Amino acid sequence: MTKKFVIKAIIVSTIGMSVISACKDKAKNYAANDVIYKDLDTSVKPGDDFFRYANGGWLKKNPIPPAYSSWGIGNVVDEELRDRLKKINTEALSAKAEKGSNTQKIGDFYFSGLDTVAIEKEGLDPLKPELSKIDNIKDVNDLVDEFAHLHTIGVETPIAAGVGQDAKNSGKNMLQLYQGGIGLPNRDFYFNTDPHSVTIRTDYQEKHLPIVYKLSGLSADEASAASKQTYNLEKFWADSSRKLMDLRDPYRNYNKMPLSALGKLAPDINWKSTFEKMGYKNVDTVIVGQPEYYRALNKSLKTFTIADWKNYLRKNVVTSFGSYLSKPFDDENFRFFGTVLYGNKEQLPRWKRVLDTENGLMGEVLGQIFVKEYFSEQTKERYVNLVEAMRSTFKEHIQKLDWMSEQTKQKAYDKLAKVVPKVGYPDHWKDFSTLTIDRGPYSLNVMRANNFWHRYNAEKLGKPVDRTEWDITPQTYNAYYNPSNNEIVLPAAQFLVPGVKDEDMDDAVVYGYAAASTIGHEMTHGFDDQGRQFDAKGNLKEWWLPEDSVKFTQRAQMLINQFNGYSIYGLHVNGKATQGENIADLGGIVIGLDAFKKTDEYKEGKPINGLTPVQRFFLGYALGWLGEDRKEALSSQILTNEHAPGFMRVNGPFTDVPEFYEAFHIKKGDKMWINPDKRVKIW
Ligand SMILES: [Zn+2]
């Protein structure tokens, strides 16, 4: 259900340009529109803060706009994409398309989201049938039935269930249960003592929850009491939930059990009938991620009153759909989730928000149109070739490792050879024919789409795994490694850069930007602290000799220590929780650099705009992280995300790479200098 290996969840990056054509065209004048040269801030010494040296020029000219919590190259590309999608939607709206067609669905969805007259008039009315179901709950059995129902329309309940590949048998889909139920993004927000966490939980208890309850019809006193109980309920679960770093061990978070064992963990829930009501058919075995959470859930069924529970569920319904309701609901969701958590100063224009929602719910419909217009077979082929260049260079790196035994190496070659690249867009598209979209209410369109996705997931149970499936759309500025399929998924949008044509990017930049920061990053995820525990077929199974595992872990620990030493706004980076991403970044850089050394540009060694090929490689990598975050967004990221902040993902791993010191003449005494014995080398 959750994608554990997605990169760049907060700041997204795009990939540059021509892989083959750039080196063919030797007469090309790359200096004219040099995407890296024009962003430099030469008042900063590269050895003091490379990120700011590389990107500072752009950052000075591009402050974060009020409606954003961060602003960078990914956002600029995103803006271009929204303009394209707006055109597609506006045309769909006036197309008089056949009922049930994809064109009708996107046009009507867009219409319903922009129909603010109807939205304001309806207020909370569209949710009334759901709220009255909650009012009718009489006992624990009714309550659990309501969990099941709400689950099918995308409302969070304490039972966080989903169908996914069995980690130990990747060809089989299984029902899986996770910890969940809480309203704040992470269990730590209920306990941490840093100012950011305290501000957030204080606002949540004293402002956000009371406002939501008052808007949904409670008096001020009732709202205040309901807020306290809801917070206590969530805090109780948070206390039995695992921390981010404790979710990394795939064995500890894999507890396969028959329903009878689940019944012993949480005896007050009739699991068989609950799963049936959720739409999960014929379940006899489940994989429970965090059993102690389900023990706590069972306890909370008895220690909190039915009245407390009803209030908790009302809040979940109203906040789930608040952004699609009238202004007071929408404003409060934005105030808390946009401003308090991430520091946004104002809302995005409505049309952009509606498009973002549509993109989230029917992304593949838009994606089909997107790739037809913007991603040719020729472009796809270029990036497929770049993947192979990285694969062969990674193999050479493994061959040269002095810490890995020959036996483990042989298995590593096999796993690497079997990494499946998915480049650009899926071979077949998801079928939206059972989704009904009309001209409103907007919130009910969203609810039906949530239900569509729930059914889509639930129907996988008992069917063979579809290994051709994509978990993100081609227009997404992100990429991921899925260990169960041993695959890297690289959407088309990764290959767009604003204001620069394919042919204007030289190989150095492309290898830093695309090969190192994305392709190599994802490929090495298959061999990071988590990924290495899965074999070539995607099964959780030990294939390393124990002594090789020890040596790997020692090297990873050096990187954990390095990142534990970084902090911002008084918050320390969690080296352990971010290790997988940091291992992947460092691996992507060193493999990308050696792949680049095979190109003509490197061999010829001619500078462009005074920058050597190797300097341009490092600058190309840094371009992928061009951008900045607001204090609130960065603080929330450090507490909730397994990715370190973008600037640290440039400056951190670079200090481990000898060629970086050489290329920029970095000496002892420069801020980025670290002693050679402290530099980490894994791949
Ligand atoms: Zn990653």
Boltz pocket constraint, residues with backbone or C-beta under 6 A from the ligand:
constraints:
  - pocket:
      binder: B
      contacts: [[A, 5], [A, 6], [A, 7], [A, 8], [A, 521], [A, 522], [A, 525], [A, 580], [A, 581], [A, 584]]
      max_distance: 6.0
